Amino acid sequence: MINNAFYVRSILGERLVRTIMRLVCGVFGLLPLLVAAETVYVTDNLRLGLHEAADTSGPTIQTLDSGQELEILSRNRNYANVRLPDGTEGYVKAAYLVADKPAKLIVTETQAESDRLRIELEDLRQQFAGPAAIIAALEDESAGLRVQADENEARVAELSTTVANLRQQQAQFEGSLPLSWVGGALGVCLIGGFLVGLWWVDRRSRQRHGGIRIY
C-alpha cells in the first residue's frame, strides 16, 4: 500500500514538474514576441558595439553612437537582439538601451528643426519681398494722393468762401439796378439831350432868320 502511494506521488510529481517546465518554456518563448517591435535608443555619452554573437563576444559589426534608434527583436537581462533602420541586425548589451530619447538626440533633433524653420522663414521672406515692395510703392502713392486730396479740399474750401462772399454781395445789391443798365440809360440820356439841343438851336436860328437855316 505504501509503495502504491509513493508511486502515485512520484507520477504526480513528475507531471507537476513537466507542467511547470512547459509553462516556463512557454513564457520564455513568448518573451521575444512581447518585446518585438519595441523602439529603444542608445543612452547618452556612449559608443556601443553591435555584435554577431548573442553574448557580444564575437567581432563588432558596427559601432553605435548615443541616440541611435534600434528595434528590439528579442531581449533578456543582459543582451538584446536588435535591428537598425537600415536592416542590419545584431546583439548589444541591454543595460545601455533606454526607452526615452536621450538628451543628445533631443538637442540634435531640436537644432535640426530650428534650422529647417529658419530656412523656411527665409524662403517665405524672399517670396514676400516682391509683394512687400509693391505694397510699399502703393503706400507711397496713397500718401501722395492723400496730400493731393488735402490740397484739393483746401482749394474747395477757399472757393466755397469766395462763392459765399459773392452771394452776400449779390444779396446786398439785389434791389438796385445793374451798372450796365445805369450806364446805358445815362448814354441814352446824353444822346437824347444832345439831339434835343441841336433841334432847339436849329429852331431858334430859323426863327431869327425868317425860316432860313443858317449854320
Backbone torsions as a table, in degrees:
resi	resn	phi	psi	omega
1	MET	NA	-40.5	179.5
2	ILE	-66.6	-38.8	-179.7
3	ASN	-64.7	-39.7	179.0
4	ASN	-63.7	-42.5	179.9
5	ALA	-64.3	-41.9	178.7
6	PHE	-63.7	-38.5	180.0
7	TYR	-64.6	-43.3	179.8
8	VAL	-63.3	-41.9	179.5
9	ARG	-63.9	-38.5	180.0
10	SER	-63.8	-43.8	179.6
11	ILE	-63.0	-44.4	179.7
12	LEU	-63.7	-39.3	179.1
13	GLY	-64.2	-41.5	179.2
14	GLU	-64.6	-43.3	179.2
15	ARG	-62.9	-39.4	179.5
16	LEU	-65.4	-42.0	178.9
17	VAL	-63.8	-43.2	179.3
18	ARG	-62.4	-41.3	179.9
19	THR	-63.0	-43.5	179.0
20	ILE	-63.0	-42.1	179.9
21	MET	-62.8	-40.5	178.5
22	ARG	-63.0	-42.4	178.7
23	LEU	-63.1	-42.8	179.4
24	VAL	-63.2	-44.6	179.7
25	CYS	-64.1	-38.4	178.8
26	GLY	-65.1	-40.0	178.6
27	VAL	-63.7	-45.9	178.8
28	PHE	-66.0	-31.1	177.5
29	GLY	-70.8	-29.7	179.6
30	LEU	-83.7	-17.8	-177.9
31	LEU	-56.5	-45.8	177.7
32	PRO	-60.1	-33.8	178.9
33	LEU	-70.1	-34.9	-178.7
34	LEU	-69.2	-32.5	-177.6
35	VAL	-99.5	0.4	-177.8
36	ALA	-63.6	143.1	176.7
37	ALA	67.5	12.5	175.2
38	GLU	-77.3	133.5	-179.5
39	THR	-99.2	127.2	178.4
40	VAL	-131.7	173.4	-177.7
41	TYR	-134.7	149.8	173.3
42	VAL	-71.0	132.5	-173.0
43	THR	-67.2	172.3	-175.4
44	ASP	-63.0	152.9	170.5
45	ASN	50.9	52.4	-176.4
46	LEU	-151.4	144.1	169.6
47	ARG	-118.2	112.1	-170.8
48	LEU	-106.4	135.2	-179.4
49	GLY	-85.7	138.5	175.2
50	LEU	-102.2	123.0	-172.1
51	HIS	-118.0	160.0	176.3
52	GLU	-80.1	-39.8	-176.5
53	ALA	-76.6	148.1	-177.5
54	ALA	-66.1	-27.3	179.3
55	ASP	-97.5	13.1	178.5
56	THR	60.0	22.0	179.6
57	SER	-85.6	-17.0	-178.3
58	GLY	-79.1	-175.9	-179.6
59	PRO	-66.7	155.4	-179.7
60	THR	-79.8	124.2	176.7
61	ILE	-76.2	-43.2	-174.4
62	GLN	-158.0	149.5	175.8
63	THR	-100.2	125.6	-176.1
64	LEU	-100.1	133.0	177.7
65	ASP	-86.3	163.5	176.9
66	SER	-60.1	134.1	-179.6
67	GLY	93.1	-2.5	179.5
68	GLN	-64.6	129.9	179.4
69	GLU	-82.3	135.0	-179.0
70	LEU	-133.6	150.9	173.1
71	GLU	-110.7	123.8	-178.3
72	ILE	-82.2	125.7	175.7
73	LEU	-93.7	-39.5	175.2
74	SER	-155.5	161.9	-173.4
75	ARG	-159.7	144.0	169.1
76	ASN	-131.0	-164.3	-174.5
77	ARG	-65.1	-33.2	-171.6
78	ASN	-107.3	-34.0	-172.4
79	TYR	-133.4	159.8	179.1
80	ALA	-139.2	135.4	173.9
81	ASN	-88.5	120.0	-171.1
82	VAL	-126.7	163.0	176.3
83	ARG	-129.4	132.5	177.4
84	LEU	-82.6	163.4	178.7
85	PRO	-58.1	-25.4	179.3
86	ASP	-86.4	2.8	177.4
87	GLY	97.9	-8.6	179.1
88	THR	-67.0	133.4	-179.8
89	GLU	-117.8	152.0	178.4
90	GLY	179.9	-169.4	-176.7
91	TYR	-120.7	142.3	176.9
92	VAL	-136.0	164.8	176.0
93	LYS	-74.1	125.4	-174.0
94	ALA	-67.4	-23.6	-176.1
95	ALA	-65.7	-18.7	-176.0
96	TYR	-101.5	15.6	178.5
97	LEU	-107.2	137.7	178.8
98	VAL	-129.6	150.9	-178.7
99	ALA	-80.7	-29.2	-179.4
100	ASP	-92.2	150.3	177.8
101	LYS	-64.0	132.1	177.7
102	PRO	-69.6	161.6	-176.2
103	ALA	-60.3	-37.8	-179.5
104	LYS	-60.2	-43.7	179.8
105	LEU	-67.5	-39.1	179.0
106	ILE	-63.0	-43.2	179.1
107	VAL	-63.5	-43.2	-179.5
108	THR	-62.8	-44.9	179.4
109	GLU	-65.0	-39.9	179.1
110	THR	-64.3	-41.4	178.3
111	GLN	-64.5	-41.5	178.6
112	ALA	-63.3	-41.2	178.7
113	GLU	-66.7	-38.6	177.7
114	SER	-63.7	-41.9	178.1
115	ASP	-64.4	-40.1	179.0
116	ARG	-63.1	-43.6	179.2
117	LEU	-66.4	-35.9	178.2
118	ARG	-64.8	-43.3	178.2
119	ILE	-64.9	-41.7	179.1
120	GLU	-64.0	-39.8	178.5
121	LEU	-64.6	-40.7	178.8
122	GLU	-65.1	-40.1	177.1
123	ASP	-61.9	-43.1	178.9
124	LEU	-64.7	-38.2	179.0
125	ARG	-63.6	-40.3	177.9
126	GLN	-68.3	-37.3	179.3
127	GLN	-65.2	-34.9	-177.7
128	PHE	-93.0	2.3	179.3
129	ALA	-64.6	-44.4	178.6
130	GLY	-61.7	-55.7	176.8
131	PRO	-57.7	-33.3	178.6
132	ALA	-64.5	-40.1	178.1
133	ALA	-65.0	-40.5	178.1
134	ILE	-63.5	-42.0	179.3
135	ILE	-63.0	-41.4	178.9
136	ALA	-63.1	-41.4	178.7
137	ALA	-64.5	-40.6	178.5
138	LEU	-65.9	-36.5	177.7
139	GLU	-65.0	-41.6	177.4
140	ASP	-63.1	-43.9	178.8
141	GLU	-63.0	-39.1	178.5
142	SER	-64.7	-38.5	178.0
143	ALA	-64.2	-41.5	177.5
144	GLY	-62.9	-42.5	178.2
145	LEU	-65.2	-33.6	178.8
146	ARG	-66.2	-41.7	177.5
147	VAL	-63.6	-43.4	178.9
148	GLN	-62.9	-39.2	178.8
149	ALA	-64.5	-39.7	177.5
150	ASP	-62.8	-40.9	178.3
151	GLU	-64.2	-40.7	178.8
152	ASN	-65.2	-38.4	177.6
153	GLU	-63.3	-41.0	178.0
154	ALA	-64.4	-40.2	178.0
155	ARG	-64.1	-41.7	178.1
156	VAL	-63.1	-41.1	178.7
157	ALA	-63.0	-40.4	178.6
158	GLU	-64.1	-45.3	178.7
159	LEU	-64.1	-37.0	177.9
160	SER	-62.5	-40.1	177.6
161	THR	-64.0	-43.1	178.8
162	THR	-62.0	-43.9	179.0
163	VAL	-63.3	-38.8	179.2
164	ALA	-64.8	-40.6	177.6
165	ASN	-64.5	-42.4	178.7
166	LEU	-63.4	-39.5	177.8
167	ARG	-65.5	-36.7	178.1
168	GLN	-65.7	-42.0	176.6
169	GLN	-64.7	-38.8	178.1
170	GLN	-63.1	-38.6	178.8
171	ALA	-66.5	-33.9	179.7
172	GLN	-68.6	-38.6	-178.3
173	PHE	-99.7	18.4	-176.7
174	GLU	-65.2	-34.4	-177.7
175	GLY	-86.4	-6.5	-178.4
176	SER	-99.8	162.1	179.5
177	LEU	-77.5	152.3	176.0
178	PRO	-66.1	149.6	-180.0
179	LEU	-60.6	-33.6	179.1
180	SER	-64.6	-38.8	178.5
181	TRP	-66.8	-44.3	-179.0
182	VAL	-61.5	-44.0	178.5
183	GLY	-62.4	-39.2	178.1
184	GLY	-64.4	-41.9	-179.7
185	ALA	-64.9	-42.2	178.5
186	LEU	-62.8	-39.5	178.0
187	GLY	-62.5	-43.3	178.9
188	VAL	-63.1	-41.6	179.7
189	CYS	-63.5	-42.6	179.6
190	LEU	-63.2	-46.8	179.5
191	ILE	-62.8	-43.9	178.9
192	GLY	-62.3	-41.8	179.3
193	GLY	-64.9	-38.9	178.9
194	PHE	-64.4	-43.7	179.0
195	LEU	-65.2	-42.3	178.2
196	VAL	-63.2	-37.0	178.6
197	GLY	-65.3	-42.6	176.5
198	LEU	-61.0	-42.3	180.0
199	TRP	-64.4	-41.5	-179.6
200	TRP	-65.6	-41.4	178.4
201	VAL	-65.5	-43.0	179.2
202	ASP	-63.0	-40.5	-178.9
203	ARG	-66.9	-42.7	179.7
204	ARG	-66.4	-35.7	179.8
205	SER	-66.5	-38.9	179.9
206	ARG	-71.6	-34.2	177.6
207	GLN	-63.8	-38.9	-178.8
208	ARG	-71.6	-32.0	-175.8
209	HIS	-109.3	28.7	171.3
210	GLY	70.6	36.9	176.7
211	GLY	85.6	0.5	179.0
212	ILE	-91.0	130.0	-179.9
213	ARG	-83.5	120.1	-178.5
214	ILE	-122.0	128.3	178.8
215	TYR	-118.5	NA	NA
